[in-house]
Amino acid sequence: MDLTGTPVLLTGASSGIGRALAFALAARGARLAVAARGRDGLEAVADAVAARGGTRPAVFGVDLSRPGAAAGLGRDAADALGSVRILINNAGAGLVGTQEDLGDGPAARELFETDFWSPVALARAVLPGMREHGSGLVVNVTSTLQSVPVPALGYYGAAKAALGHATRTLRHELRGTGVRVLEIVPGATDTAARDIDLLPWRDRPVRTPPPVSPESAARAIVRAIEGGRRRRAHPATSLLPLELPAAGRLIASFAARRIDV
């Protein structure tokens, strides 16, 4: 897929992987609409893209934890760009807490709205235009934690597992339409939103492989988009729990012995 002039809607673009991805996509010539809750951060990203010689992105400050916000964003982004040829569902929320403590309360429901329902709603909003055009790409960012049931991270892992399943199902549903579906599976990434650092460890956090940089993750995503991939894990070791679920359960069992819940 040639990104030159391609209209792209990217969520979660104000920080972390999303911010790095906005710069990487703009450098390849994409026209962007960027969305996140923090509009000030988005404006800074848009200014930086323009300063680097790219087309200034359309900016949408939107809270995707609110039901209905995603569908509105899809319509607004299509109006701003003329159409959406690539949708990248990168926005995500984390939550540390047990099911006993949080149940199905507001925090849990907001996480699922952001991490699962909003990607589904956004895809629904832009797919008619992609079908009409005969091509397009939906990119869903899941997580290796979908196969690693770490205590107190169950809500995040469950939402990402649901999104992963929906992603694979959508690929089958769009067979023959010209619209492709790509799952991105990030592993440990050096961002501010690392829930593993917030867990109630008994002593100190378990040792994990060094996290990759957001810029490294962004480059991997761009290569996957341009190369027509169906799934891309970065780093590659992040794929292990998905392909060998027993490994994910073993990792979670080891971590559980070190976590106070």
C-alpha positions in Angstrom: 0.0 0.0 0.0 1.4 3.4 -1.1 0.8 5.9 1.7 1.4 9.0 -0.4 -1.7 11.1 -0.2 -3.6 8.4 1.6 -6.2 9.7 4.1 -5.6 8.0 7.5 -7.6 8.3 10.8 -5.3 7.6 13.7 -6.6 7.4 17.3 -4.5 7.8 20.4 -2.1 10.1 18.6 -1.1 12.5 21.3 1.5 10.3 23.0 3.4 7.0 22.9 3.1 4.8 19.9 0.4 7.0 18.4 2.5 10.1 18.4 5.5 8.3 16.9 3.2 6.8 14.3 1.7 10.1 13.3 5.2 11.4 12.5 6.1 8.1 10.6 2.9 8.2 8.5 3.3 11.9 7.7 6.9 11.3 6.6 5.5 8.7 4.1 3.2 11.3 2.7 -0.1 10.3 4.4 -2.8 12.8 5.1 -3.9 12.5 8.7 -6.8 13.0 11.0 -5.6 12.5 14.6 -7.7 11.9 17.6 -7.2 11.7 21.4 -8.7 13.0 24.6 -5.9 15.7 25.1 -6.4 18.3 22.4 -3.3 20.3 23.5 -1.1 17.3 22.9 -2.7 16.7 19.5 -2.2 20.3 18.4 1.5 19.9 19.4 1.7 16.8 17.2 0.0 18.5 14.3 2.3 21.5 14.6 5.3 19.2 14.6 4.1 17.3 11.6 3.7 20.6 9.7 7.1 21.9 10.9 8.7 18.7 9.4 7.2 19.5 6.0 4.1 17.3 6.2 0.5 18.2 5.7 -0.9 19.5 9.0 -3.3 16.8 10.4 -7.0 17.5 11.1 -7.3 17.5 14.9 -10.1 15.9 16.9 -10.2 16.1 20.7 -12.6 13.3 21.6 -13.1 11.0 24.6 -13.6 7.5 23.2 -14.7 6.2 26.6 -18.1 7.9 25.9 -20.6 5.8 24.0 -21.3 7.3 20.6 -18.1 9.3 20.5 -16.4 6.9 18.1 -19.2 6.9 15.5 -19.2 10.7 15.5 -15.4 10.8 15.1 -15.6 8.5 12.1 -18.1 10.7 10.3 -16.2 13.9 11.2 -12.8 12.5 10.0 -14.3 11.3 6.7 -15.7 14.8 6.2 -12.4 16.5 7.0 -10.3 14.1 4.8 -12.8 13.5 2.0 -12.7 9.8 2.9 -10.8 7.4 5.2 -8.7 4.8 3.4 -6.9 3.6 6.5 -8.3 3.4 10.0 -5.8 2.8 12.8 -7.4 2.0 16.2 -4.5 2.7 18.4 -6.2 4.5 21.4 -6.3 2.4 24.5 -7.0 2.7 28.2 -5.4 0.8 31.0 -6.9 -0.3 34.3 -5.3 -1.9 37.4 -7.8 -3.7 39.7 -9.4 -7.0 40.5 -12.8 -8.2 39.4 -13.8 -8.4 43.0 -13.0 -4.8 43.6 -14.2 -3.2 40.3 -16.9 -5.6 39.1 -18.8 -4.1 36.2 -18.5 -0.6 37.5 -17.9 2.7 35.6 -14.1 2.3 35.3 -14.4 -1.2 33.8 -17.1 -0.1 31.4 -15.2 2.9 30.2 -12.1 0.7 29.5 -14.2 -1.6 27.3 -15.7 1.4 25.6 -12.3 2.7 24.7 -10.5 -0.5 24.0 -13.2 -2.6 22.3 -16.4 -0.9 21.4 -14.8 2.3 20.0 -12.7 0.4 17.5 -15.7 -1.6 16.4 -17.8 1.6 16.1 -15.1 3.4 14.1 -14.7 0.5 11.7 -18.5 0.4 11.2 -18.4 4.2 10.4 -15.7 4.0 7.8 -16.3 0.6 6.2 -19.0 1.7 3.8 -16.7 4.3 2.2 -13.9 1.7 1.9 -16.3 -0.9 0.3 -17.5 1.7 -2.2 -13.9 2.5 -3.1 -13.0 -1.2 -3.3 -10.0 -0.9 -1.0 -9.0 0.2 2.4 -7.3 -1.0 5.6 -8.5 -1.4 9.2 -5.6 -1.6 11.7 -6.4 -2.7 15.2 -3.8 -2.5 18.0 -4.2 -5.3 20.4 -1.7 -6.6 23.0 0.3 -9.7 23.9 -1.6 -9.5 27.2 -4.7 -10.9 25.5 -3.0 -14.3 26.1 -1.3 -13.6 29.4 -3.9 -13.5 32.3 -1.9 -11.4 34.8 -3.8 -10.7 38.0 -5.3 -7.1 38.2 -4.8 -6.6 34.5 -7.8 -8.8 33.5 -9.9 -6.0 32.2 -7.3 -4.7 29.8 -6.3 -8.3 28.7 -10.0 -9.3 28.2 -10.8 -6.2 26.1 -7.7 -6.8 23.9 -8.6 -10.5 23.6 -12.1 -9.4 22.5 -10.6 -6.9 20.0 -8.2 -9.6 18.7 -11.0 -12.0 18.1 -13.1 -9.3 16.4 -10.2 -8.4 14.2 -9.8 -11.9 12.9 -13.5 -12.2 12.4 -13.7 -8.9 10.5 -11.0 -10.2 8.1 -13.2 -13.1 7.2 -16.3 -10.9 6.9 -14.5 -8.5 4.4 -13.1 -11.3 2.2 -13.4 -10.4 -1.4 -14.2 -6.7 -0.8 -10.7 -5.3 -1.3 -10.6 -4.1 2.3 -7.8 -5.6 4.4 -7.5 -6.0 8.2 -4.2 -5.8 10.1 -3.7 -6.7 13.8 -0.7 -5.1 15.5 0.4 -6.9 18.7 2.8 -4.6 20.7 4.8 -6.1 23.5 6.7 -4.1 26.1 7.0 -0.5 24.8 8.6 2.4 26.6 5.6 4.6 27.1 4.0 6.3 30.1 1.1 3.8 30.1 2.7 0.7 31.4 0.3 -0.9 33.8 2.7 -3.5 34.8 4.7 -0.9 36.7 1.5 0.0 38.7 0.8 -3.5 39.9 1.0 -4.2 43.7 4.2 -6.2 43.5 5.3 -7.9 46.8 8.9 -6.9 46.4 9.7 -5.4 43.1 8.4 -5.9 39.5 9.4 -9.0 37.8 12.2 -8.6 35.3 11.0 -8.3 31.7 12.8 -7.8 28.4 13.8 -4.2 27.8 10.9 -2.3 26.3 11.2 -1.1 22.7 10.9 2.5 21.8 7.6 4.0 20.4 9.6 5.0 17.3 10.6 1.4 16.7 7.0 0.2 17.1 5.8 2.9 14.7 8.4 1.9 12.1 7.2 -1.7 12.4 3.6 -0.7 11.9 4.3 1.4 8.8 6.3 -1.5 7.3 3.3 -3.9 8.0 0.9 -1.5 6.4 3.0 -1.0 3.3 3.8 -4.7 3.1 0.2 -5.9 3.2 0.7 -7.9 6.4 -2.2 -9.5 8.3 -0.5 -9.5 11.7 2.6 -7.9 13.1 4.0 -8.4 16.6 6.7 -6.1 17.8 9.0 -7.2 19.2 8.7 -10.5 17.5 8.8 -12.3 20.9 5.4 -10.8 21.7 3.8 -13.4 19.4 4.9 -16.3 21.5 1.9 -16.3 24.0 -0.6 -16.0 21.1 0.9 -18.9 19.2 1.6 -21.0 22.3 -1.1 -20.1 24.9 0.5 -22.4 27.5 3.5 -20.1 27.5 1.2 -17.1 28.3 -0.5 -19.0 31.2 2.9 -20.0 32.5 4.2 -16.4 32.5 1.0 -15.2 34.2 1.3 -18.0 36.9 4.8 -16.9 37.6 3.8 -13.2 37.9 0.8 -14.1 40.1 3.0 -15.4 42.8 4.6 -12.0 43.1 1.5 -9.8 43.1 -0.6 -8.9 46.1 -4.3 -8.9 45.2 
